[in-house]
Amino acid sequence: MPKLPKYERLYGEIAVNELFNQSKRFTSFPLRVHYALRPENAHTRFMVSIPKKLFKHAVDRNLLKRRIREAYRAYKPTISIDIAFVYASNEIASSEQIEKAVQKAINKITTTHLT
């Protein structure tokens, strides 16, 4: 499985706080999606957050992160954005459910900003 390159990861306190404070939000169950547009020539950056309050065991959080990252790889957006997926359900969703949610979210973002 190929890794997510560093230039596609959203990291750092300043960048993450900027995204969460100035982003547009919507829900694509079981995910809450935060996104903000970036300059045209910039790379799309991405992050996943699974609250420890919902899943006490790291194994469960890691499983969900892997599933979300894999779904994101399959449906990468074509526009330059910062995007964060925050898991919002207290049950572990199947790979198919997560894939549909990620696909729906990315389609919504791209159709909103390409038209």
N, CA, C and O atoms as a GROMACS GRO file, in nm:
protein
  460
    1MET      N    1   0.085  -0.117   0.000
    1MET     CA    2   0.000   0.000   0.000
    1MET      C    3   0.090   0.124   0.000
    1MET      O    4   0.174   0.139   0.088
    2PRO      N    5   0.072   0.214  -0.100
    2PRO     CA    6   0.154   0.334  -0.105
    2PRO      C    7   0.117   0.430   0.008
    2PRO      O    8   0.001   0.442   0.047
    3LYS      N    9   0.219   0.498   0.058
    3LYS     CA   10   0.196   0.594   0.165
    3LYS      C   11   0.148   0.727   0.108
    3LYS      O   12   0.164   0.756  -0.010
    4LEU      N   13   0.090   0.807   0.195
    4LEU     CA   14   0.049   0.941   0.158
    4LEU      C   15   0.174   1.030   0.163
    4LEU      O   16   0.235   1.041   0.269
    5PRO      N   17   0.212   1.093   0.052
    5PRO     CA   18   0.332   1.176   0.053
    5PRO      C   19   0.320   1.291   0.152
    5PRO      O   20   0.209   1.337   0.180
    6LYS      N   21   0.431   1.338   0.205
    6LYS     CA   22   0.429   1.442   0.307
    6LYS      C   23   0.362   1.570   0.257
    6LYS      O   24   0.294   1.638   0.333
    7TYR      N   25   0.381   1.604   0.128
    7TYR     CA   26   0.322   1.727   0.076
    7TYR      C   27   0.169   1.718   0.067
    7TYR      O   28   0.103   1.820   0.047
    8GLU      N   29   0.111   1.598   0.079
    8GLU     CA   30  -0.033   1.582   0.078
    8GLU      C   31  -0.092   1.570   0.218
    8GLU      O   32  -0.214   1.555   0.233
    9ARG      N   33  -0.008   1.577   0.321
    9ARG     CA   34  -0.057   1.568   0.458
    9ARG      C   35  -0.079   1.707   0.516
    9ARG      O   36   0.004   1.796   0.496
   10LEU      N   37  -0.187   1.724   0.585
   10LEU     CA   38  -0.213   1.850   0.655
   10LEU      C   39  -0.164   1.831   0.797
   10LEU      O   40  -0.218   1.748   0.870
   11TYR      N   41  -0.064   1.906   0.837
   11TYR     CA   42  -0.005   1.891   0.970
   11TYR      C   43   0.042   2.027   1.019
   11TYR      O   44   0.049   2.123   0.943
   12GLY      N   45   0.073   2.034   1.144
   12GLY     CA   46   0.121   2.158   1.204
   12GLY      C   47   0.006   2.233   1.268
   12GLY      O   48  -0.102   2.244   1.210
   13GLU      N   49   0.030   2.283   1.387
   13GLU     CA   50  -0.076   2.349   1.465
   13GLU      C   51  -0.137   2.468   1.392
   13GLU      O   52  -0.259   2.484   1.394
   14ILE      N   53  -0.055   2.549   1.328
   14ILE     CA   54  -0.106   2.668   1.261
   14ILE      C   55  -0.197   2.631   1.144
   14ILE      O   56  -0.307   2.685   1.132
   15ALA      N   57  -0.152   2.539   1.059
   15ALA     CA   58  -0.231   2.499   0.942
   15ALA      C   59  -0.362   2.432   0.984
   15ALA      O   60  -0.466   2.458   0.924
   16VAL      N   61  -0.357   2.347   1.085
   16VAL     CA   62  -0.477   2.275   1.129
   16VAL      C   63  -0.576   2.373   1.194
   16VAL      O   64  -0.695   2.368   1.165
   17ASN      N   65  -0.526   2.462   1.280
   17ASN     CA   66  -0.615   2.562   1.343
   17ASN      C   67  -0.678   2.653   1.239
   17ASN      O   68  -0.796   2.687   1.249
   18GLU      N   69  -0.600   2.693   1.139
   18GLU     CA   70  -0.652   2.776   1.030
   18GLU      C   71  -0.766   2.706   0.958
   18GLU      O   72  -0.869   2.766   0.930
   19LEU      N   73  -0.748   2.579   0.930
   19LEU     CA   74  -0.852   2.503   0.860
   19LEU      C   75  -0.978   2.495   0.945
   19LEU      O   76  -1.087   2.523   0.895
   20PHE      N   77  -0.966   2.458   1.070
   20PHE     CA   78  -1.085   2.441   1.153
   20PHE      C   79  -1.154   2.573   1.186
   20PHE      O   80  -1.275   2.575   1.208
   21ASN      N   81  -1.080   2.683   1.189
   21ASN     CA   82  -1.140   2.813   1.220
   21ASN      C   83  -1.204   2.880   1.099
   21ASN      O   84  -1.303   2.952   1.113
   22GLN      N   85  -1.148   2.858   0.980
   22GLN     CA   86  -1.194   2.930   0.861
   22GLN      C   87  -1.255   2.839   0.755
   22GLN      O   88  -1.268   2.880   0.640
   23SER      N   89  -1.292   2.719   0.791
   23SER     CA   90  -1.338   2.624   0.690
   23SER      C   91  -1.488   2.622   0.675
   23SER      O   92  -1.562   2.673   0.760
   24LYS      N   93  -1.531   2.564   0.566
   24LYS     CA   94  -1.671   2.532   0.546
   24LYS      C   95  -1.688   2.390   0.595
   24LYS      O   96  -1.594   2.310   0.588
   25ARG      N   97  -1.808   2.357   0.646
   25ARG     CA   98  -1.830   2.225   0.705
   25ARG      C   99  -1.960   2.165   0.656
   25ARG      O  100  -2.056   2.235   0.624
   26PHE      N  101  -1.961   2.034   0.650
   26PHE     CA  102  -2.084   1.960   0.626
   26PHE      C  103  -2.063   1.817   0.674
   26PHE      O  104  -1.951   1.777   0.705
   27THR      N  105  -2.172   1.742   0.681
   27THR     CA  106  -2.164   1.604   0.728
   27THR      C  107  -2.196   1.509   0.614
   27THR      O  108  -2.292   1.528   0.540
   28SER      N  109  -2.114   1.408   0.602
   28SER     CA  110  -2.138   1.297   0.511
   28SER      C  111  -2.124   1.174   0.599
   28SER      O  112  -2.016   1.116   0.610
   29PHE      N  113  -2.234   1.135   0.662
   29PHE     CA  114  -2.230   1.035   0.768
   29PHE      C  115  -2.153   0.911   0.726
   29PHE      O  116  -2.177   0.859   0.617
   30PRO      N  117  -2.063   0.862   0.807
   30PRO     CA  118  -2.028   0.891   0.945
   30PRO      C  119  -1.915   0.994   0.961
   30PRO      O  120  -1.849   0.996   1.065
   31LEU      N  121  -1.892   1.077   0.861
   31LEU     CA  122  -1.782   1.173   0.866
   31LEU      C  123  -1.832   1.316   0.871
   31LEU      O  124  -1.934   1.350   0.810
   32ARG      N  125  -1.762   1.400   0.944
   32ARG     CA  126  -1.784   1.543   0.940
   32ARG      C  127  -1.666   1.598   0.860
   32ARG      O  128  -1.550   1.570   0.892
   33VAL      N  129  -1.695   1.676   0.759
   33VAL     CA  130  -1.592   1.722   0.666
   33VAL      C  131  -1.570   1.872   0.683
   33VAL      O  132  -1.665   1.949   0.682
   34HIS      N  133  -1.444   1.912   0.698
   34HIS     CA  134  -1.404   2.052   0.704
   34HIS      C  135  -1.313   2.074   0.583
   34HIS      O  136  -1.222   1.995   0.559
   35TYR      N  137  -1.338   2.182   0.507
   35TYR     CA  138  -1.251   2.207   0.392
   35TYR      C  139  -1.237   2.356   0.367
   35TYR      O  140  -1.324   2.436   0.402
   36ALA      N  141  -1.126   2.392   0.306
   36ALA     CA  142  -1.098   2.530   0.268
   36ALA      C  143  -1.020   2.527   0.137
   36ALA      O  144  -0.933   2.442   0.116
   37LEU      N  145  -1.052   2.620   0.050
   37LEU     CA  146  -0.982   2.629  -0.079
   37LEU      C  147  -0.840   2.678  -0.060
   37LEU      O  148  -0.811   2.754   0.033
   38ARG      N  149  -0.751   2.636  -0.149
   38ARG     CA  150  -0.611   2.678  -0.149
   38ARG      C  151  -0.582   2.744  -0.283
   38ARG      O  152  -0.663   2.737  -0.375
   39PRO      N  153  -0.464   2.810  -0.294
   39PRO     CA  154  -0.428   2.868  -0.424
   39PRO      C  155  -0.425   2.762  -0.534
   39PRO      O  156  -0.404   2.644  -0.507
   40GLU      N  157  -0.447   2.806  -0.655
   40GLU     CA  158  -0.461   2.716  -0.771
   40GLU      C  159  -0.348   2.616  -0.788
   40GLU      O  160  -0.373   2.499  -0.817
   41ASN      N  161  -0.222   2.659  -0.769
   41ASN     CA  162  -0.107   2.572  -0.797
   41ASN      C  163  -0.061   2.492  -0.675
   41ASN      O  164   0.041   2.423  -0.684
   42ALA      N  165  -0.132   2.500  -0.563
   42ALA     CA  166  -0.092   2.430  -0.441
   42ALA      C  167  -0.144   2.286  -0.442
   42ALA      O  168  -0.240   2.254  -0.512
   43HIS      N  169  -0.078   2.202  -0.365
   43HIS     CA  170  -0.122   2.063  -0.351
   43HIS      C  171  -0.242   2.055  -0.259
   43HIS      O  172  -0.259   2.138  -0.170
   44THR      N  173  -0.326   1.955  -0.280
   44THR     CA  174  -0.435   1.926  -0.188
   44THR      C  175  -0.375   1.862  -0.064
   44THR      O  176  -0.294   1.769  -0.074
   45ARG      N  177  -0.414   1.911   0.054
   45ARG     CA  178  -0.366   1.854   0.179
   45ARG      C  179  -0.483   1.791   0.253
   45ARG      O  180  -0.597   1.836   0.239
   46PHE      N  181  -0.454   1.688   0.332
   46PHE     CA  182  -0.558   1.602   0.386
   46PHE      C  183  -0.521   1.556   0.526
   46PHE      O  184  -0.404   1.531   0.555
   47MET      N  185  -0.622   1.543   0.614
   47MET     CA  186  -0.598   1.486   0.747
   47MET      C  187  -0.721   1.410   0.794
   47MET      O  188  -0.832   1.432   0.746
   48VAL      N  189  -0.698   1.319   0.888
   48VAL     CA  190  -0.805   1.238   0.946
   48VAL      C  191  -0.798   1.252   1.097
   48VAL      O  192  -0.690   1.252   1.155
   49SER      N  193  -0.914   1.264   1.160
   49SER     CA  194  -0.919   1.272   1.305
   49SER      C  195  -1.027   1.177   1.357
   49SER      O  196  -1.142   1.182   1.314
   50ILE      N  197  -0.988   1.090   1.449
   50ILE     CA  198  -1.081   0.998   1.514
   50ILE      C  199  -1.077   1.032   1.664
   50ILE      O  200  -0.974   1.009   1.727
   51PRO      N  201  -1.184   1.084   1.721
   51PRO     CA  202  -1.180   1.125   1.862
   51PRO      C  203  -1.158   1.009   1.958
   51PRO      O  204  -1.222   0.905   1.949
   52LYS      N  205  -1.066   1.030   2.049
   52LYS     CA  206  -1.037   0.931   2.152
   52LYS      C  207  -1.157   0.914   2.245
   52LYS      O  208  -1.174   0.809   2.308
   53LYS      N  209  -1.238   1.016   2.254
   53LYS     CA  210  -1.358   1.011   2.337
   53LYS      C  211  -1.457   0.906   2.284
   53LYS      O  212  -1.529   0.844   2.363
   54LEU      N  213  -1.459   0.885   2.152
   54LEU     CA  214  -1.550   0.786   2.093
   54LEU      C  215  -1.491   0.646   2.091
   54LEU      O  216  -1.563   0.548   2.111
   55PHE      N  217  -1.359   0.636   2.067
   55PHE     CA  218  -1.293   0.506   2.057
   55PHE      C  219  -1.172   0.504   2.149
   55PHE      O  220  -1.069   0.564   2.118
   56LYS      N  221  -1.186   0.436   2.260
   56LYS     CA  222  -1.080   0.434   2.362
   56LYS      C  223  -0.957   0.355   2.319
   56LYS      O  224  -0.846   0.386   2.360
   57HIS      N  225  -0.978   0.254   2.235
   57HIS     CA  226  -0.868   0.167   2.194
   57HIS      C  227  -0.802   0.218   2.066
   57HIS      O  228  -0.870   0.247   1.968
   58ALA      N  229  -0.670   0.228   2.070
   58ALA     CA  230  -0.595   0.277   1.954
   58ALA      C  231  -0.615   0.188   1.832
   58ALA      O  232  -0.611   0.236   1.718
   59VAL      N  233  -0.637   0.060   1.854
   59VAL     CA  234  -0.657  -0.033   1.742
   59VAL      C  235  -0.777   0.009   1.658
   59VAL      O  236  -0.773   0.006   1.536
   60ASP      N  237  -0.886   0.049   1.727
   60ASP     CA  238  -1.007   0.091   1.657
   60ASP      C  239  -0.985   0.222   1.582
   60ASP      O  240  -1.029   0.237   1.468
   61ARG      N  241  -0.917   0.316   1.646
   61ARG     CA  242  -0.889   0.444   1.580
   61ARG      C  243  -0.800   0.424   1.458
   61ARG      O  244  -0.823   0.485   1.354
   62ASN      N  245  -0.699   0.338   1.470
   62ASN     CA  246  -0.610   0.312   1.358
   62ASN      C  247  -0.681   0.243   1.242
   62ASN      O  248  -0.654   0.273   1.126
   63LEU      N  249  -0.772   0.152   1.274
   63LEU     CA  250  -0.850   0.083   1.171
   63LEU      C  251  -0.932   0.184   1.090
   63LEU      O  252  -0.934   0.180   0.968
   64LEU      N  253  -0.999   0.274   1.160
   64LEU     CA  254  -1.081   0.375   1.092
   64LEU      C  255  -0.995   0.471   1.010
   64LEU      O  256  -1.033   0.508   0.899
   65LYS      N  257  -0.880   0.511   1.064
   65LYS     CA  258  -0.790   0.598   0.988
   65LYS      C  259  -0.744   0.532   0.860
   65LYS      O  260  -0.742   0.595   0.754
   66ARG      N  261  -0.707   0.404   0.868
   66ARG     CA  262  -0.664   0.330   0.748
   66ARG      C  263  -0.775   0.326   0.645
   66ARG      O  264  -0.750   0.348   0.526
   67ARG      N  265  -0.896   0.298   0.689
   67ARG     CA  266  -1.010   0.290   0.596
   67ARG      C  267  -1.037   0.424   0.528
   67ARG      O  268  -1.062   0.429   0.407
   68ILE      N  269  -1.031   0.531   0.604
   68ILE     CA  270  -1.057   0.664   0.547
   68ILE      C  271  -0.946   0.703   0.450
   68ILE      O  272  -0.974   0.755   0.342
   69ARG      N  273  -0.820   0.679   0.488
   69ARG     CA  274  -0.708   0.712   0.398
   69ARG      C  275  -0.716   0.634   0.267
   69ARG      O  276  -0.690   0.688   0.160
   70GLU      N  277  -0.753   0.507   0.276
   70GLU     CA  278  -0.764   0.424   0.155
   70GLU      C  279  -0.876   0.474   0.065
   70GLU      O  280  -0.860   0.479  -0.057
   71ALA      N  281  -0.988   0.512   0.124
   71ALA     CA  282  -1.099   0.566   0.044
   71ALA      C  283  -1.059   0.699  -0.020
   71ALA      O  284  -1.094   0.727  -0.134
   72TYR      N  285  -0.985   0.781   0.054
   72TYR     CA  286  -0.939   0.909   0.000
   72TYR      C  287  -0.846   0.887  -0.119
   72TYR      O  288  -0.856   0.958  -0.219
   73ARG      N  289  -0.756   0.790  -0.108
   73ARG     CA  290  -0.664   0.762  -0.220
   73ARG      C  291  -0.740   0.726  -0.347
   73ARG      O  292  -0.700   0.764  -0.457
   74ALA      N  293  -0.849   0.655  -0.331
   74ALA     CA  294  -0.927   0.613  -0.448
   74ALA      C  295  -1.002   0.729  -0.513
   74ALA      O  296  -1.027   0.727  -0.633
   75TYR      N  297  -1.039   0.830  -0.434
   75TYR     CA  298  -1.123   0.939  -0.485
   75TYR      C  299  -1.060   1.076  -0.460
   75TYR      O  300  -1.130   1.168  -0.417
   76LYS      N  301  -0.930   1.091  -0.486
   76LYS     CA  302  -0.863   1.219  -0.461
   76LYS      C  303  -0.930   1.330  -0.542
   76LYS      O  304  -0.964   1.311  -0.659
   77PRO      N  305  -0.948   1.448  -0.478
   77PRO     CA  306  -1.007   1.561  -0.552
   77PRO      C  307  -0.910   1.621  -0.652
   77PRO      O  308  -0.788   1.608  -0.637
   78THR      N  309  -0.963   1.686  -0.754
   78THR     CA  310  -0.879   1.745  -0.858
   78THR      C  311  -0.850   1.892  -0.831
   78THR      O  312  -0.765   1.951  -0.897
   79ILE      N  313  -0.921   1.952  -0.735
   79ILE     CA  314  -0.899   2.093  -0.704
   79ILE      C  315  -0.806   2.105  -0.583
   79ILE      O  316  -0.788   2.010  -0.508
   80SER      N  317  -0.747   2.223  -0.565
   80SER     CA  318  -0.654   2.247  -0.453
   80SER      C  319  -0.732   2.288  -0.328
   80SER      O  320  -0.787   2.398  -0.322
   81ILE      N  321  -0.736   2.199  -0.230
   81ILE     CA  322  -0.807   2.227  -0.106
   81ILE      C  323  -0.732   2.167   0.012
   81ILE      O  324  -0.649   2.078  -0.004
   82ASP      N  325  -0.763   2.218   0.130
   82ASP     CA  326  -0.726   2.152   0.255
   82ASP      C  327  -0.853   2.083   0.302
   82ASP      O  328  -0.960   2.144   0.303
   83ILE      N  329  -0.841   1.958   0.340
   83ILE     CA  330  -0.961   1.883   0.379
   83ILE      C  331  -0.932   1.798   0.503
   83ILE      O  332  -0.826   1.736   0.514
   84ALA      N  333  -1.027   1.798   0.596
   84ALA     CA  334  -1.014   1.718   0.718
   84ALA      C  335  -1.139   1.634   0.733
   84ALA      O  336  -1.251   1.685   0.722
   85PHE      N  337  -1.120   1.507   0.759
   85PHE     CA  338  -1.231   1.416   0.788
   85PHE      C  339  -1.228   1.386   0.936
   85PHE      O  340  -1.129   1.334   0.988
   86VAL      N  341  -1.337   1.418   1.006
   86VAL     CA  342  -1.349   1.390   1.148
   86VAL      C  343  -1.458   1.285   1.163
   86VAL      O  344  -1.571   1.306   1.118
   87TYR      N  345  -1.424   1.173   1.224
   87TYR     CA  346  -1.520   1.064   1.240
   87TYR      C  347  -1.623   1.103   1.344
   87TYR      O  348  -1.586   1.149   1.453
   88ALA      N  349  -1.752   1.086   1.315
   88ALA     CA  350  -1.857   1.138   1.403
   88ALA      C  351  -1.948   1.031   1.463
   88ALA      O  352  -2.032   1.064   1.546
   89SER      N  353  -1.934   0.908   1.425
   89SER     CA  354  -2.021   0.802   1.476
   89SER      C  355  -1.950   0.728   1.589
   89SER      O  356  -1.828   0.728   1.597
   90ASN      N  357  -2.027   0.666   1.677
   90ASN     CA  358  -1.964   0.590   1.786
   90ASN      C  359  -1.957   0.441   1.756
   90ASN      O  360  -1.924   0.361   1.844
   91GLU      N  361  -1.988   0.403   1.632
   91GLU     CA  362  -1.975   0.264   1.587
   91GLU      C  363  -1.876   0.258   1.472
   91GLU      O  364  -1.864   0.353   1.394
   92ILE      N  365  -1.806   0.146   1.462
   92ILE     CA  366  -1.709   0.128   1.353
   92ILE      C  367  -1.783   0.098   1.224
   92ILE      O  368  -1.853  -0.003   1.213
   93ALA      N  369  -1.767   0.185   1.126
   93ALA     CA  370  -1.834   0.168   0.996
   93ALA      C  371  -1.752   0.075   0.908
   93ALA      O  372  -1.631   0.063   0.923
   94SER      N  373  -1.820   0.010   0.816
   94SER     CA  374  -1.752  -0.079   0.722
   94SER      C  375  -1.675   0.003   0.619
   94SER      O  376  -1.698   0.123   0.604
   95SER      N  377  -1.586  -0.062   0.549
   95SER     CA  378  -1.507   0.005   0.446
   95SER      C  379  -1.598   0.062   0.337
   95SER      O  380  -1.571   0.171   0.285
   96GLU      N  381  -1.704  -0.010   0.303
   96GLU     CA  382  -1.795   0.035   0.199
   96GLU      C  383  -1.867   0.164   0.241
   96GLU      O  384  -1.882   0.256   0.161
   97GLN      N  385  -1.912   0.170   0.367
   97GLN     CA  386  -1.979   0.290   0.416
   97GLN      C  387  -1.885   0.411   0.414
   97GLN      O  388  -1.924   0.520   0.374
   98ILE      N  389  -1.764   0.389   0.458
   98ILE     CA  390  -1.666   0.497   0.461
   98ILE      C  391  -1.632   0.541   0.319
   98ILE      O  392  -1.621   0.661   0.293
   99GLU      N  393  -1.616   0.446   0.228
   99GLU     CA  394  -1.586   0.478   0.089
   99GLU      C  395  -1.696   0.564   0.027
   99GLU      O  396  -1.668   0.662  -0.041
  100LYS      N  397  -1.821   0.526   0.052
  100LYS     CA  398  -1.935   0.603   0.000
  100LYS      C  399  -1.937   0.744   0.058
  100LYS      O  400  -1.963   0.840  -0.013
  101ALA      N  401  -1.909   0.756   0.188
  101ALA     CA  402  -1.910   0.887   0.254
  101ALA      C  403  -1.800   0.976   0.199
  101ALA      O  404  -1.824   1.094   0.174
  102VAL      N  405  -1.680   0.922   0.180
  102VAL     CA  406  -1.568   1.000   0.126
  102VAL      C  407  -1.597   1.041  -0.017
  102VAL      O  408  -1.574   1.156  -0.055
  103GLN      N  409  -1.647   0.949  -0.098
  103GLN     CA  410  -1.679   0.980  -0.237
  103GLN      C  411  -1.786   1.089  -0.245
  103GLN      O  412  -1.775   1.182  -0.324
  104LYS      N  413  -1.889   1.077  -0.163
  104LYS     CA  414  -1.997   1.176  -0.160
  104LYS      C  415  -1.942   1.313  -0.120
  104LYS      O  416  -1.978   1.414  -0.180
  105ALA      N  417  -1.855   1.316  -0.018
  105ALA     CA  418  -1.797   1.442   0.029
  105ALA      C  419  -1.713   1.508  -0.079
  105ALA      O  420  -1.726   1.627  -0.104
  106ILE      N  421  -1.626   1.431  -0.143
  106ILE     CA  422  -1.538   1.488  -0.246
  106ILE      C  423  -1.619   1.535  -0.366
  106ILE      O  424  -1.590   1.639  -0.425
  107ASN      N  425  -1.721   1.458  -0.404
  107ASN     CA  426  -1.808   1.501  -0.515
  107ASN      C  427  -1.878   1.632  -0.481
  107ASN      O  428  -1.889   1.720  -0.566
  108LYS      N  429  -1.926   1.644  -0.358
  108LYS     CA  430  -1.996   1.766  -0.317
  108LYS      C  431  -1.902   1.886  -0.322
  108LYS      O  432  -1.940   1.993  -0.369
  109ILE      N  433  -1.779   1.868  -0.273
  109ILE     CA  434  -1.682   1.978  -0.273
  109ILE      C  435  -1.647   2.019  -0.416
  109ILE      O  436  -1.647   2.138  -0.448
  110THR      N  437  -1.618   1.922  -0.500
  110THR     CA  438  -1.576   1.956  -0.637
  110THR      C  439  -1.690   2.017  -0.717
  110THR      O  440  -1.667   2.111  -0.793
  111THR      N  441  -1.812   1.967  -0.703
  111THR     CA  442  -1.924   2.025  -0.778
  111THR      C  443  -1.956   2.165  -0.729
  111THR      O  444  -1.995   2.251  -0.808
  112THR      N  445  -1.940   2.189  -0.600
  112THR     CA  446  -1.968   2.322  -0.545
  112THR      C  447  -1.869   2.425  -0.597
  112THR      O  448  -1.908   2.538  -0.625
  113HIS      N  449  -1.742   2.388  -0.610
  113HIS     CA  450  -1.639   2.485  -0.645
  113HIS      C  451  -1.595   2.482  -0.790
  113HIS      O  452  -1.519   2.570  -0.831
  114LEU      N  453  -1.639   2.387  -0.867
  114LEU     CA  454  -1.604   2.386  -1.010
  114LEU      C  455  -1.711   2.456  -1.094
  114LEU      O  456  -1.686   2.492  -1.209
  115THR      N  457  -1.830   2.474  -1.036
  115THR     CA  458  -1.936   2.538  -1.114
  115THR      C  459  -1.951   2.684  -1.079
  115THR      O  460  -2.036   2.753  -1.135
   0.00000   0.00000   0.00000
